[in-house]
């Protein structure tokens, strides 16, 4: 891959540079609740602008249905990018229409603009190569060069991620270069013990990565909603906890393989349970009990790992040389059920090894729970992309950036 530094060395003053960023930030109305992904692309945008390029930043946000939807506008993200850059950032109210063309034409050297949500155009996510290609042709008309720096989207075969780099001279931005460098530490010449912590709601979302990690990791710690399918596979009552019955055969096979391969598969030994799911809006105090993981009452739901599980998981993390964590281990949005996720984050901080927070809900939890991001080895901006990389898949957006 050609690096952004190689691009800068060639001289890019006056060139129109299309930066495919990932500004897919969570919004509460028009208020950004976590600007981590915007901050992550600032070094690339700033370097290009400082070199005199005319920088056009593009991204998706949410999942609009291929047409404009004010709820998914990138206007708040554009404003925040301007604040972080300390410069005016112009905003085009469409993707390839009159507004985008006018904004790009009006850019002076060193200026930055953001175009509207790419997914407002159906061609961005189309499965039809011709439709996707036609949109990529229109985007290519706005720029002279392409820089890929939206790691959170590189696992998508979308027009701006996969098709556009084939139409313009391209390079990889600082963020993607760093993300790939980190992921190589998790897949090549891994320092051991290697502990992987997987949480989140559905075991089906993690099956492929578990399959791959059973041949790579030394320890696999399972928490979150997905843990109850594992507990059920062991014959335990899980009450009304989140359960994917259809995945039990696969989970049983994975547990057998883990034992055969010498991989330590660690499940919760106690959990916090309740008859009621917590109110995530009011954050009203929850009514819960702590029970052993093999004694969940039939009328209750597991909502977090318990105190003994937190100690157990921490002990498997703190002495590891490499740690990868993806997914909260409880309903971390509620203070009464955030203890397990807090304990995991603290254990990563206490570890002397190389620690990676695998994006998505884990990264948001780390920030929302008040941890100092700089203390972790790396916080990824792409949960899905990170998992697919660890699964050994070819990521379309990375393949497109190869020379």
VOGU-3710 file (C-alpha; in Angstrom, 3 decimals, decimal comma):
1> xxxxxxxxxx> 0,000/0,000/0,000  1,155/3,512/-0,781  1,339/5,534/2,409  0,087/9,052/2,959  3,658/10,145/3,691  4,714/8,928/0,235  1,811/10,878/-1,232  2,815/14,016/0,672  6,403/13,665/-0,525  5,209/13,855/-4,127
11> xxxxxxxxxx> 3,641/17,266/-3,490  -0,123/17,618/-3,374  -0,642/21,394/-3,140  -3,686/22,373/-5,142  -4,799/18,763/-5,621  -8,341/17,724/-4,725  -8,008/14,815/-2,286  -11,008/12,613/-1,500  -10,657/11,203/2,041  -12,948/8,263/2,774
21> xxxxxxxxxx> -13,273/8,673/6,526  -15,504/6,999/9,089  -17,603/9,722/10,700  -20,294/7,226/11,695  -20,707/8,595/15,196  -23,632/8,049/17,595  -26,088/10,924/17,724  -28,724/12,009/20,218  -30,743/14,190/17,876  -27,991/16,419/16,486
31> xxxxxxxxxx> -25,684/15,987/19,502  -22,678/13,704/19,057  -22,361/11,409/22,079  -18,953/9,926/21,155  -16,628/11,755/18,746  -13,856/9,132/18,813  -14,099/8,288/15,125  -13,931/11,951/14,113  -10,862/12,535/16,267  -9,224/9,462/14,743
41> xxxxxxxxxx> -9,216/10,905/11,203  -7,975/14,378/12,175  -4,230/13,588/11,725  -4,785/12,514/8,109  -7,032/15,462/7,230  -4,700/17,949/8,924  -1,600/16,586/7,176  -3,261/16,877/3,773  -4,592/20,381/4,445  -1,247/21,555/5,835
51> xxxxxxxxxx> 0,382/20,332/2,599  -1,939/22,568/0,585  -4,398/19,976/-0,643  -8,064/20,750/-1,176  -9,527/18,115/1,108  -12,923/16,540/0,541  -14,005/14,301/3,432  -16,736/11,714/2,857  -18,409/9,116/5,075  -21,595/7,253/5,829
61> xxxxxxxxxx> -23,618/7,629/9,012  -26,177/5,080/10,144  -28,292/3,125/7,695  -30,512/5,438/5,653  -32,407/3,728/2,841  -30,485/5,124/-0,142  -32,216/8,511/0,047  -31,761/11,716/2,078  -32,939/11,479/5,683  -32,271/14,446/8,030
71> xxxxxxxxxx> -31,851/12,084/10,991  -28,649/10,763/9,398  -27,119/14,019/8,189  -23,366/14,449/8,530  -23,788/18,151/9,363  -23,044/17,645/13,109  -19,944/15,587/12,262  -18,722/18,248/9,828  -19,114/20,915/12,494  -17,208/18,820/15,039
81> xxxxxxxxxx> -14,414/18,126/12,539  -14,050/21,877/12,079  -13,782/22,369/15,841  -11,091/19,695/16,106  -9,135/21,133/13,172  -9,542/24,693/14,423  -10,640/25,705/10,933  -13,796/26,339/8,964  -15,085/23,179/7,310  -17,558/23,685/4,495
91> xxxxxxxxxx> -20,499/21,327/4,154  -22,186/20,157/0,973  -25,840/19,237/1,345  -25,626/16,414/-1,203  -23,079/13,812/-2,328  -22,471/14,387/-6,044  -25,037/17,072/-6,903  -24,863/20,819/-7,377  -23,964/21,533/-3,747  -21,027/19,080/-3,721
101> xxxxxxxxxx> -19,724/20,347/-7,064  -20,013/23,970/-5,947  -18,306/23,368/-2,595  -15,427/21,478/-4,195  -14,996/24,125/-6,910  -14,827/26,809/-4,237  -12,125/25,139/-2,111  -8,814/26,968/-1,828  -5,516/25,232/-1,112  -5,474/23,943/2,478
111> xxxxxxxxxx> -9,242/24,086/2,918  -11,493/21,210/4,004  -15,053/20,289/3,100  -17,407/17,440/4,015  -20,054/16,098/1,652  -23,380/14,720/2,852  -23,921/11,106/3,932  -22,774/8,786/1,130  -25,607/6,381/1,893  -28,123/9,027/0,823
121> xxxxxxxxxx> -27,260/7,690/-2,647  -28,418/4,114/-3,334  -25,317/3,500/-5,430  -23,063/3,562/-2,357  -24,261/0,253/-0,935  -25,722/-1,353/-4,062  -24,981/-5,019/-4,679  -25,143/-4,269/-8,412  -21,622/-3,617/-9,693  -22,801/-1,274/-12,432
131> xxxxxxxxxx> -24,907/0,886/-10,103  -22,112/1,043/-7,559  -19,582/1,815/-10,272  -21,705/4,627/-11,687  -21,788/6,319/-8,272  -18,024/5,812/-7,919  -17,558/7,512/-11,318  -19,494/10,534/-10,061  -17,430/10,676/-6,858  -14,202/10,375/-8,871
141> xxxxxxxxxx> -15,211/13,496/-10,779  -14,866/15,485/-7,543  -11,212/14,606/-6,873  -7,713/14,004/-8,210  -6,480/11,648/-5,478  -7,999/9,209/-2,997  -6,961/8,507/0,599  -8,626/5,622/2,406  -8,885/6,224/6,146  -12,297/4,884/7,164
151> xxxxxxxxxx> -11,280/1,681/8,898  -14,779/1,063/10,246  -16,010/0,578/6,660  -13,196/-1,434/5,033  -15,117/-4,695/5,383  -17,864/-3,283/3,145  -17,846/-3,651/-0,656  -19,260/-0,152/-1,108  -18,685/2,376/-3,877  -16,584/4,848/-1,874
161> xxxxxxxxxx> -14,608/2,074/-0,180  -14,045/-0,508/-2,904  -14,812/0,964/-6,351  -13,532/4,528/-6,020  -9,864/3,683/-5,268  -9,710/1,862/-8,635  -10,606/5,134/-10,355  -8,068/7,451/-8,699  -4,416/7,327/-7,597  -4,725/6,203/-3,983
171> xxxxxxxxxx> -2,939/5,917/-0,663  -3,697/4,697/2,844  -4,258/7,231/5,634  -2,647/7,245/9,061  -5,604/5,630/10,825  -5,932/2,587/8,574  -2,155/2,123/8,567  -2,175/2,079/12,373  -5,192/-0,244/12,595  -3,593/-2,782/10,236
181> xxxxxxxxxx> -0,295/-2,590/12,114  -2,106/-3,340/15,381  -4,120/-6,214/13,925  -0,950/-7,826/12,611  0,250/-7,982/16,224  -2,858/-10,051/16,967  -2,358/-12,451/14,070  1,383/-12,658/13,335  4,141/-13,424/15,864  1,724/-12,955/18,766
191> xxxxxxxxxx> 3,264/-12,519/22,201  1,820/-15,048/24,651  -0,207/-15,697/26,708  -2,806/-14,329/24,264  -6,171/-13,613/25,898  -9,289/-12,751/23,896  -12,404/-11,386/25,632  -15,633/-11,596/23,638  -18,919/-10,073/24,761  -21,952/-8,606/23,101
201> xxxxxxxxxx> -25,447/-9,908/22,593  -25,366/-12,641/19,957  -23,058/-15,631/19,735  -23,939/-15,878/16,014  -22,137/-12,554/15,421  -18,920/-14,023/16,823  -18,985/-17,627/15,516  -16,503/-17,046/12,702  -13,988/-15,236/14,913  -14,296/-17,895/17,646
211> xxxxxxxxxx> -13,655/-20,538/14,994  -10,454/-18,780/13,930  -9,280/-17,946/17,463  -9,520/-21,556/18,628  -6,338/-22,065/16,645  -4,605/-18,867/17,779  -5,595/-17,693/21,273  -4,470/-19,245/24,557  -7,544/-18,096/26,479  -11,037/-17,227/25,314
221> xxxxxxxxxx> -13,210/-15,378/27,849  -16,919/-15,293/27,007  -19,304/-12,729/28,549  -22,320/-10,655/27,576  -25,555/-12,042/26,200  -23,675/-14,635/24,171  -22,438/-16,343/27,348  -25,893/-17,748/28,086  -25,859/-19,887/24,947  -22,565/-21,370/26,176
231> xxxxxxxxxx> -24,017/-21,947/29,653  -27,088/-23,597/28,125  -24,824/-25,795/25,996  -23,252/-27,008/29,252  -26,706/-28,034/30,465  -27,380/-25,091/32,798  -30,698/-23,304/33,274  -30,453/-19,751/31,877  -33,978/-18,531/32,677  -35,175/-15,802/30,311
241> xxxxxxxxxx> -31,634/-14,712/29,445  -30,689/-13,954/25,856  -30,348/-17,334/24,172  -29,751/-18,592/20,631  -30,964/-22,189/20,805  -30,041/-22,838/17,175  -26,376/-22,088/17,943  -26,045/-24,638/20,759  -24,665/-27,428/18,497  -21,963/-25,083/17,146
251> xxxxxxxxxx> -21,111/-23,890/20,659  -20,782/-27,477/21,908  -18,428/-28,245/19,030  -16,342/-25,158/19,854  -16,099/-26,158/23,520  -14,864/-29,611/22,476  -12,321/-28,093/20,089  -11,095/-25,676/22,739  -10,392/-28,562/25,087  -8,698/-30,548/22,314
261> xxxxxxxxxx> -6,539/-27,574/21,247  -5,558/-26,636/24,795  -7,402/-23,312/24,616  -8,738/-22,214/27,991  -12,426/-21,351/27,470  -13,606/-19,270/30,437  -17,299/-18,645/31,161  -18,934/-16,583/33,929  -19,198/-18,360/37,295  -21,767/-15,915/38,687
271> xxxxxxxxxx> -24,153/-13,398/37,142  -26,451/-10,517/38,031  -30,064/-11,466/37,312  -33,429/-9,715/37,329  -36,987/-10,256/36,181  -36,939/-6,843/34,495  -34,679/-5,398/31,793  -33,304/-2,044/33,056  -34,648/1,316/31,914  -31,771/2,694/29,833
281> xxxxxxxxxx> -33,366/6,126/29,476  -34,012/7,052/33,095  -31,238/4,786/34,477  -33,573/4,105/37,416  -32,004/1,808/40,052  -32,416/-1,843/39,107  -33,696/-4,662/41,291  -31,283/-7,566/40,866  -29,746/-10,582/42,578  -26,343/-12,205/42,209
291> xxxxxxxxxx> -26,454/-15,969/41,620  -24,072/-18,715/40,532  -24,034/-19,103/36,757  -25,437/-22,640/37,028  -28,317/-21,530/39,282  -30,131/-18,855/37,246  -33,833/-18,862/38,233  -36,247/-19,812/35,443  -38,021/-16,434/35,625  -34,910/-14,226/35,602
301> xxxxxxxxxx> -32,517/-12,822/33,026  -28,732/-12,541/33,251  -27,644/-8,916/32,722  -23,994/-8,762/33,811  -21,183/-10,986/35,030  -20,941/-11,159/38,810  -18,147/-10,239/41,273  -16,472/-13,677/41,207  -16,532/-13,703/37,401  -14,963/-10,248/37,316
311> xxxxxxxxxx> -12,084/-11,451/39,476  -11,697/-14,604/37,389  -11,703/-12,744/34,071  -9,293/-10,107/35,404  -6,846/-12,822/36,487  -6,821/-14,194/32,930  -6,196/-10,731/31,475  -3,642/-9,067/33,743  -0,850/-11,620/33,206  -1,366/-11,862/29,425
321> xxxxxxxxxx> 1,182/-10,489/26,966  -1,503/-9,772/24,338  -5,178/-8,947/24,986  -7,986/-8,312/22,497  -11,430/-7,318/23,775  -14,593/-6,963/21,709  -18,036/-6,493/23,240  -19,382/-5,427/26,668  -19,933/-8,289/29,135  -23,171/-6,817/30,517
331> xxxxxxxxxx> -25,764/-4,138/29,842  -23,096/-1,502/30,353  -25,391/1,383/29,431  -26,996/1,011/32,875  -24,838/1,796/35,938  -26,063/-1,239/37,898  -24,941/-3,584/35,100  -21,751/-1,800/34,036  -19,569/-3,395/36,739  -18,447/-6,327/34,613
341> xxxxxxxxxx> -17,476/-4,196/31,627  -15,729/-1,741/33,968  -13,752/-4,634/35,475  -12,667/-5,833/32,020  -11,515/-2,347/31,033  -9,614/-1,949/34,319  -7,965/-5,350/33,861  -6,720/-4,266/30,424  -5,225/-1,169/32,040  -3,604/-3,315/34,745
351> xxxxxxxxxx> -2,131/-5,696/32,173  1,534/-5,231/31,321  0,888/-6,664/27,868  -0,276/-5,141/24,574  -4,002/-4,356/24,871  -6,509/-3,723/22,094  -10,106/-2,591/22,521  -11,860/-3,859/19,413  -14,075/-0,951/18,486  -17,837/-0,630/18,451
361> xxxxxxxxxx> -19,656/-0,926/21,774  -16,440/-1,736/23,673  -14,797/1,506/22,584  -17,937/3,469/23,438  -18,112/1,787/26,850  -14,486/2,679/27,637  -15,201/6,347/26,904  -18,615/6,451/28,562  -17,259/4,820/31,730  -14,626/7,535/32,016
371> xxxxxxxxxx> -11,418/5,633/31,268  -8,350/7,412/29,892  -8,128/6,184/26,304  -4,408/6,877/26,092  -3,707/4,173/28,702  -4,837/1,374/26,372  -2,507/-0,029/23,744  -5,014/0,717/21,010  -8,719/1,460/20,695  -9,965/0,396/17,279
381> xxxxxxxxxx> -12,476/2,469/15,333  -13,946/-0,586/13,631  -15,584/-3,413/15,563  -16,896/-5,339/12,569  -13,773/-4,710/10,496  -11,511/-5,835/13,349  -13,443/-9,082/13,791  -13,447/-9,876/10,074  -9,692/-9,242/9,912  -9,164/-11,646/12,825
391> xxxxxxxxxx> -11,393/-14,161/11,028  -8,846/-14,154/8,214  -11,199/-12,605/5,671  -10,056/-10,380/2,821  -11,445/-6,912/3,543  -12,597/-5,200/0,304  -11,502/-1,725/1,396  -7,977/-2,907/2,213  -7,670/-4,943/-0,982  -8,672/-1,858/-2,980
401> xxx> -5,803/0,148/-1,441  -3,133/-2,354/-2,448  -0,791/-1,091/-5,155
//
